[in-house]
Amino acid sequence: MEGIWFWGLAVIASIFVGMGKGGLPVVGMLGVPVLSLAISPIAAAGLLLPVYVLSDMFGLYAYRHAFDRRVLMIIVPGMIFGVAVGWATAHLVPEWAVTVLVGLIGSVFAVNALIKKPVDGPPRLAAVAPGLFWGSIAGFTSFVSHTGGPPYQVYTLPLRMSKMVFAGTSTIAFAIINAVKLVPYYFLNQLNPGNLKIAVFLMPPAAIAVFLGVKLVKWLPEKIFFRVVTWALLAVSLKLIWDGLLG
């Protein structure tokens, strides 16, 4: 983990992570794939987890007044269960298979959202059973490769929350999950001193990027914001399918 190539990609990845915590979760998902150009995806996930956790602190402050309490109370328990399943099956489930599955789920949902006519109206009431199901999938895939965004958005995008509430709810949910993931990652030796030392240098650009992400969320018109999120979800999902098939 040295050289200009590694550090350049690491800084870019940390900026993506920070922007994700600023309310652009799909952008945050690009962190691990970008850093995987220099090191293995598993090493990239372990290295970036402390950066995710620190960025969460700034994201929690930025969105402390904008979130959906009901959605959090439904989806977070499911996500924690998914993390537990991921930990228990860490050595059994091939990472490439999970990557392809996440990509397929996100792609199908994004294409469906893009081709069907938008439905206006007030936010929908979050249903419990679908929230627990998609939350568990999001927690599992987040544990394996920090790709909990697509399953999470399959559940939350149809709820038609405002853009600030959507961004805040996403930030808080994944802040909780990232904190939970610290325990299994520690026991799987992904939080070693070498990773933590590098993560310290990546935290400042990530922290600055959080507030850049918040400004972008506030600046973008609501319809454009969700259109961008959906297109980004499709792009990332197709990339995940490609990466998974390549093993």
C-alpha positions in Angstrom: 0.0 0.0 0.0 2.3 2.7 -1.2 3.1 4.8 -4.3 1.5 7.6 -6.1 -1.1 5.3 -7.8 -2.3 3.9 -4.5 -2.4 7.2 -2.6 -4.2 9.0 -5.5 -6.9 6.4 -5.7 -7.1 6.3 -1.9 -7.8 10.0 -1.7 -10.4 9.9 -4.5 -12.1 6.9 -2.7 -12.1 8.9 0.6 -13.7 11.9 -1.1 -16.4 9.6 -2.6 -17.0 8.1 0.8 -17.4 11.6 2.3 -19.8 12.8 -0.4 -21.8 9.6 0.2 -22.2 10.5 3.9 -23.2 14.0 2.7 -26.3 12.6 1.2 -25.2 10.9 -2.0 -25.1 7.3 -0.9 -24.5 5.9 -4.4 -21.5 8.1 -4.8 -20.2 6.7 -1.5 -20.5 3.2 -3.0 -17.8 4.1 -5.5 -15.1 4.2 -2.8 -14.3 0.5 -2.6 -14.4 -0.1 -6.4 -12.1 2.8 -7.0 -9.6 1.7 -4.3 -9.8 -1.9 -5.7 -7.9 -0.6 -8.7 -4.8 -0.6 -6.5 -5.5 -3.3 -3.8 -7.8 -6.2 -3.4 -11.5 -5.4 -2.8 -11.4 -7.1 0.7 -8.4 -5.0 1.7 -10.1 -1.9 0.3 -13.3 -2.6 2.3 -11.3 -3.0 5.5 -9.1 0.1 4.9 -12.1 2.4 4.1 -14.3 1.3 7.0 -12.7 3.7 9.6 -13.1 6.5 6.9 -16.8 5.6 6.6 -17.2 5.7 10.4 -15.5 9.1 10.8 -17.4 10.5 7.9 -20.6 9.3 9.5 -20.0 11.6 12.5 -20.0 14.7 10.2 -23.0 13.3 8.3 -25.0 12.7 11.5 -24.4 16.4 12.4 -25.4 17.7 9.0 -28.7 15.7 8.9 -29.5 15.7 12.6 -32.9 17.3 11.9 -33.8 15.6 8.6 -34.7 11.9 8.8 -37.6 9.5 8.9 -37.8 7.9 12.3 -40.2 5.1 11.2 -38.0 4.0 8.3 -35.0 3.9 10.7 -36.9 1.8 13.3 -37.9 -0.7 10.6 -34.9 -1.0 8.4 -32.0 -0.8 11.0 -32.9 -4.0 12.9 -33.0 -5.8 9.5 -29.7 -4.4 8.6 -28.1 -5.4 11.9 -29.4 -9.0 11.3 -27.9 -8.9 7.8 -24.5 -7.9 9.2 -24.7 -10.8 11.6 -25.5 -13.3 8.8 -22.6 -11.8 6.8 -20.3 -12.4 9.7 -21.5 -15.9 10.3 -21.1 -16.8 6.6 -18.0 -14.7 5.8 -16.0 -17.8 4.8 -18.8 -19.6 3.0 -20.3 -17.2 0.5 -18.2 -16.2 -2.5 -17.8 -12.4 -2.7 -18.3 -12.5 -6.5 -21.7 -14.1 -6.1 -22.8 -11.4 -3.7 -21.5 -8.7 -5.9 -23.4 -10.0 -9.0 -26.6 -10.4 -6.9 -26.4 -6.8 -5.6 -25.8 -5.6 -9.1 -28.8 -7.5 -10.5 -31.1 -6.2 -7.8 -30.0 -2.6 -8.3 -30.2 -2.8 -12.1 -33.7 -4.3 -12.3 -35.0 -1.7 -9.8 -33.3 1.2 -11.5 -34.5 0.3 -15.0 -38.0 -0.1 -13.7 -37.9 3.2 -11.9 -36.6 5.0 -15.1 -39.1 3.6 -17.5 -42.3 3.8 -15.5 -44.2 7.1 -15.1 -43.4 8.9 -11.9 -46.2 9.0 -9.3 -46.7 12.2 -7.4 -48.2 12.5 -4.0 -47.3 12.5 -0.3 -44.7 10.1 1.1 -45.9 6.5 1.6 -46.0 4.8 4.9 -43.1 2.5 5.4 -44.2 -1.1 5.5 -42.6 -3.3 8.2 -42.1 -6.7 6.4 -40.5 -5.3 3.2 -38.3 -3.0 5.3 -37.0 -5.9 7.4 -36.4 -8.0 4.3 -34.5 -5.4 2.2 -32.8 -4.1 5.4 -31.3 -7.6 6.0 -30.1 -7.8 2.4 -28.6 -4.3 2.7 -26.9 -5.2 5.9 -25.5 -8.5 4.5 -24.1 -6.8 1.3 -22.8 -3.9 3.3 -20.8 -6.2 5.5 -19.4 -8.2 2.5 -18.4 -5.3 0.3 -19.9 -2.0 1.5 -22.6 -2.3 -1.2 -25.7 -2.0 0.9 -27.0 1.0 -1.2 -28.9 -0.8 -3.9 -31.1 -3.1 -1.6 -31.6 -0.1 0.7 -32.8 2.1 -2.1 -35.1 -0.6 -3.5 -37.1 -0.1 -0.2 -36.7 3.6 0.4 -37.0 5.2 -3.0 -40.6 4.3 -3.5 -41.5 5.9 -0.2 -41.2 9.3 -1.8 -39.4 11.0 1.0 -38.2 14.6 0.4 -34.6 14.7 -0.8 -33.2 16.0 2.5 -35.1 13.4 4.6 -34.1 10.7 2.1 -30.4 11.7 2.4 -30.6 12.1 6.2 -32.3 8.7 6.7 -29.7 7.0 4.5 -26.8 8.7 6.3 -28.1 7.7 9.8 -29.0 4.2 8.8 -25.5 3.4 7.4 -23.8 5.3 10.2 -25.4 2.8 12.6 -24.5 -0.2 10.5 -20.9 0.9 10.0 -20.5 1.2 13.8 -21.9 -2.3 14.2 -19.5 -3.6 11.5 -16.5 -2.5 13.5 -16.9 -5.5 15.8 -16.9 -8.3 13.2 -14.3 -6.5 11.1 -12.0 -6.3 14.1 -12.3 -10.1 14.7 -11.7 -10.7 11.0 -8.4 -8.7 11.3 -9.6 -6.0 8.9 -8.9 -3.2 11.4 -5.1 -3.8 11.8 -2.7 -1.0 12.8 -1.5 -0.6 9.2 -5.0 0.1 7.9 -5.8 2.5 10.7 -2.6 4.5 10.1 -3.4 4.9 6.4 -7.0 5.8 7.3 -5.9 8.7 9.4 -4.5 10.4 6.4 -7.7 9.8 4.4 -10.0 11.2 7.0 -9.5 15.0 6.3 -10.5 14.9 2.6 -13.5 12.6 3.5 -14.6 15.1 6.2 -14.5 18.0 3.8 -16.3 16.0 1.1 -19.2 15.4 3.6 -20.2 19.0 3.5 -19.7 19.2 -0.3 -22.2 16.4 -0.6 -24.7 18.2 1.7 -24.4 21.4 -0.5 -25.0 19.3 -3.7 -28.1 17.8 -2.2 -29.5 21.2 -1.2 -28.6 22.7 -4.6 -30.1 20.0 -6.9 -33.8 20.3 -7.6 -35.8 17.4 -6.0 -36.8 15.6 -9.3 -33.3 15.9 -10.7 -31.8 14.7 -7.4 -33.8 11.4 -7.5 -33.2 11.0 -11.2 -29.5 11.3 -10.7 -29.6 8.9 -7.8 -31.5 6.4 -9.9 -29.1 6.7 -12.9 -26.1 6.4 -10.5 -27.7 3.3 -9.0 -28.0 1.8 -12.5 -24.4 2.6 -13.3 -23.0 1.3 -10.1 -25.1 -1.9 -10.3 -23.9 -2.6 -13.8 -20.3 -2.1 -12.7 -20.9 -4.6 -9.8 -22.3 -7.2 -12.2 -19.2 -6.7 -14.4 -16.8 -6.9 -11.4 -18.6 -10.0 -10.0 -18.5 -11.9 -13.3 -14.8 -11.2 -13.6 -14.4 -12.7 -10.2 
